[in-house]
Amino acid sequence: MSGAGAAMRRVFVDGERAELDQPRAAELAGLAARVRELTEAVVHTDVDAAEVAAVSEEIAALTRRLAAARRAAPPIAAPVPGAPHIGRQLANPVTGPLNPIAPPVEIHTRPDRTVFCDFTLTSVYEGPPGFVHGGVSAMVLDQLLGAAAHAAGAPGMTAALDLRYRRPTPYGVPLRGEAEATEVVGRRTHTAARIIAPDGTVTVEATAVFVLPRGLTPEALGNVE
Ligand SMILES: CCCCCCCCCCCC(=O)SCCNC(=O)CCNC(=O)[C@H](O)C(C)(C)COP(=O)(O)OP(=O)(O)OC[C@H]1O[C@@H](n2cnc3c(N)ncnc32)[C@H](O)[C@@H]1OP(=O)(O)O
């Protein structure tokens, strides 16, 4: 089995990672939300030099307090029967409520196995002035496409990701992401996705190929069915 396949098995099947119950996950999600606010404040602050120095020191002290009890790797959520394991990655950089760099994006699966998300990116994700960084759009779409492969019962790792940036993606407004699996061939799942602005304009289109690592089965990944 490939390194990635073996690692997934250790984490999701063998229980190598710490598993958080819902109240503990909610506590830490609250902490991450405060840090997101802090990031936003840092990017926009115009306080004077003395205040910048004082706040920097306080933040360093806070970081030391959190590091006083440190896990070797990010924790995951306890399994939910019937739900895919990807939803357990609480520190995922796109969907993880515990990760301050995640917007976070909440992905939903429809009965027809297509997926969607409604999300707003703040100016901390700015690329070209006034618009979302293309790499951030790619990251969100990679996750959404992966979720579509999962929802189709054919999960895998991203083997190829192709993007077409049609229009600039605005930040600070609600965006819609949509994705679906288009074809499953052996261990390969072909998928398509797009980001849609509030006025209905498709700003980014993406296609991706996901490949299930050798030795893994969709069932081992806690697939939906
Ligand atoms: C697990 C879920 C977790 C859950 C994750 C779900 C959502 C997470 C979303 C984020 C996902 C990521 O960021 S994942 C991180 C980024 N991706 C990675 O790091 C992947 C790095 N690459 C790899 O580890 C490997 O290349 C794999 C596992 C993708 C494939 O390796 P392999 O298993 O040895 O593949 P191999 O036998 O050569 O090929 C198998 C089949 O796939 C085809 N194939 C291989 N690569 C490609 C390609 N780029 N484009 C088209 N097709 C390809 C081959 O032609 C073949 O088709 P045929 O001849 O059989 O027809």
The ligand as an SDF file (V2000), in Angstrom:
LIG
                    3D

 61 63  0  0  0  0  0  0  0  0999 V2000
   -8.3240    8.4520   -0.2880 C   0  0  0  0  0  0  0  0  0  0  0  0
   -9.3590    9.4940    0.0670 C   0  0  0  0  0  0  0  0  0  0  0  0
   -8.9670   10.4190    1.1210 C   0  0  0  0  0  0  0  0  0  0  0  0
   -9.9710   11.4320    1.4210 C   0  0  0  0  0  0  0  0  0  0  0  0
   -9.6940   12.7390    0.7630 C   0  0  0  0  0  0  0  0  0  0  0  0
  -10.9250   13.3160    0.1400 C   0  0  0  0  0  0  0  0  0  0  0  0
  -10.9840   14.7960   -0.0210 C   0  0  0  0  0  0  0  0  0  0  0  0
   -9.7690   15.5050    0.1580 C   0  0  0  0  0  0  0  0  0  0  0  0
   -9.5960   16.5970   -0.8500 C   0  0  0  0  0  0  0  0  0  0  0  0
   -8.1900   17.0370   -0.9010 C   0  0  0  0  0  0  0  0  0  0  0  0
   -7.3930   15.9710   -1.5980 C   0  0  0  0  0  0  0  0  0  0  0  0
   -5.9250   16.2420   -1.6260 C   0  0  0  0  0  0  0  0  0  0  0  0
   -5.4590   17.3260   -1.5320 O   0  0  0  0  0  0  0  0  0  0  0  0
   -4.9510   14.9020   -1.7960 S   0  0  0  0  0  0  0  0  0  0  0  0
   -3.3120   15.5500   -1.7500 C   0  0  0  0  0  0  0  0  0  0  0  0
   -2.7560   15.8540   -3.1040 C   0  0  0  0  0  0  0  0  0  0  0  0
   -2.5520   14.6120   -3.8620 N   0  0  0  0  0  0  0  0  0  0  0  0
   -1.5100   13.8410   -3.6150 C   0  0  0  0  0  0  0  0  0  0  0  0
   -0.6230   14.1220   -2.8170 O   0  0  0  0  0  0  0  0  0  0  0  0
   -1.4420   12.5740   -4.4370 C   0  0  0  0  0  0  0  0  0  0  0  0
   -0.0140   12.1950   -4.7660 C   0  0  0  0  0  0  0  0  0  0  0  0
   -0.0540   11.0840   -5.7210 N   0  0  0  0  0  0  0  0  0  0  0  0
   -0.1160    9.8080   -5.2810 C   0  0  0  0  0  0  0  0  0  0  0  0
    0.0070    9.5010   -4.0870 O   0  0  0  0  0  0  0  0  0  0  0  0
   -0.3180    8.7770   -6.3470 C   0  0  0  0  0  0  0  0  0  0  0  0
    0.0730    9.2880   -7.6060 O   0  0  0  0  0  0  0  0  0  0  0  0
   -1.8020    8.3010   -6.4270 C   0  0  0  0  0  0  0  0  0  0  0  0
   -2.2270    7.6480   -5.1100 C   0  0  0  0  0  0  0  0  0  0  0  0
   -2.7420    9.4480   -6.7530 C   0  0  0  0  0  0  0  0  0  0  0  0
   -1.8900    7.2690   -7.5740 C   0  0  0  0  0  0  0  0  0  0  0  0
   -0.8430    6.3310   -7.3530 O   0  0  0  0  0  0  0  0  0  0  0  0
   -1.0500    4.8310   -7.7860 P   0  0  0  0  0  0  0  0  0  0  0  0
   -2.0980    4.2120   -6.9630 O   0  0  0  0  0  0  0  0  0  0  0  0
    0.3120    4.1920   -7.7930 O   0  0  0  0  0  0  0  0  0  0  0  0
   -1.5800    5.0520   -9.2570 O   0  0  0  0  0  0  0  0  0  0  0  0
   -1.3710    4.2290  -10.5740 P   0  0  0  0  0  0  0  0  0  0  0  0
   -1.4410    2.7450  -10.2930 O   0  0  0  0  0  0  0  0  0  0  0  0
   -0.1890    4.7410  -11.3000 O   0  0  0  0  0  0  0  0  0  0  0  0
   -2.6760    4.6750  -11.3650 O   0  0  0  0  0  0  0  0  0  0  0  0
   -3.9700    4.2380  -11.0220 C   0  0  0  0  0  0  0  0  0  0  0  0
   -4.9040    4.7360  -12.1000 C   0  0  0  0  0  0  0  0  0  0  0  0
   -5.0320    6.1570  -12.0050 O   0  0  0  0  0  0  0  0  0  0  0  0
   -4.5610    6.7740  -13.2080 C   0  0  0  0  0  0  0  0  0  0  0  0
   -3.8650    8.0010  -12.8940 N   0  0  0  0  0  0  0  0  0  0  0  0
   -2.8530    8.1410  -12.0280 C   0  0  0  0  0  0  0  0  0  0  0  0
   -2.4580    9.4380  -11.9440 N   0  0  0  0  0  0  0  0  0  0  0  0
   -3.2530   10.1060  -12.8140 C   0  0  0  0  0  0  0  0  0  0  0  0
   -3.3440   11.4860  -13.2180 C   0  0  0  0  0  0  0  0  0  0  0  0
   -2.5520   12.4240  -12.7210 N   0  0  0  0  0  0  0  0  0  0  0  0
   -4.2940   11.8210  -14.1040 N   0  0  0  0  0  0  0  0  0  0  0  0
   -5.1200   10.8870  -14.6290 C   0  0  0  0  0  0  0  0  0  0  0  0
   -5.0860    9.5890  -14.2800 N   0  0  0  0  0  0  0  0  0  0  0  0
   -4.1540    9.1890  -13.4030 C   0  0  0  0  0  0  0  0  0  0  0  0
   -3.6600    5.7540  -13.8530 C   0  0  0  0  0  0  0  0  0  0  0  0
   -3.6000    5.9280  -15.2600 O   0  0  0  0  0  0  0  0  0  0  0  0
   -4.3790    4.4600  -13.5070 C   0  0  0  0  0  0  0  0  0  0  0  0
   -5.5020    4.2990  -14.3340 O   0  0  0  0  0  0  0  0  0  0  0  0
   -5.8790    2.8660  -14.9580 P   0  0  0  0  0  0  0  0  0  0  0  0
   -4.7000    2.4820  -15.7690 O   0  0  0  0  0  0  0  0  0  0  0  0
   -6.1010    1.9800  -13.7530 O   0  0  0  0  0  0  0  0  0  0  0  0
   -7.1190    3.1300  -15.7590 O   0  0  0  0  0  0  0  0  0  0  0  0
  1  2  1  0
  2  3  1  0
  3  4  1  0
  4  5  1  0
  5  6  1  0
  6  7  1  0
  7  8  1  0
  8  9  1  0
  9 10  1  0
 10 11  1  0
 11 12  1  0
 12 13  2  0
 12 14  1  0
 14 15  1  0
 15 16  1  0
 16 17  1  0
 17 18  1  0
 18 19  2  0
 18 20  1  0
 20 21  1  0
 21 22  1  0
 22 23  1  0
 23 24  2  0
 23 25  1  0
 25 26  1  0
 25 27  1  0
 27 28  1  0
 27 29  1  0
 27 30  1  0
 30 31  1  0
 31 32  1  0
 32 33  2  0
 32 34  1  0
 32 35  1  0
 35 36  1  0
 36 37  2  0
 36 38  1  0
 36 39  1  0
 39 40  1  0
 40 41  1  0
 41 42  1  0
 41 56  1  0
 42 43  1  0
 43 44  1  0
 43 54  1  0
 44 45  1  0
 44 53  1  0
 45 46  2  0
 46 47  1  0
 47 48  1  0
 47 53  2  0
 48 49  1  0
 48 50  2  0
 50 51  1  0
 51 52  2  0
 52 53  1  0
 54 55  1  0
 54 56  1  0
 56 57  1  0
 57 58  1  0
 58 59  2  0
 58 60  1  0
 58 61  1  0
M  END
$$$$
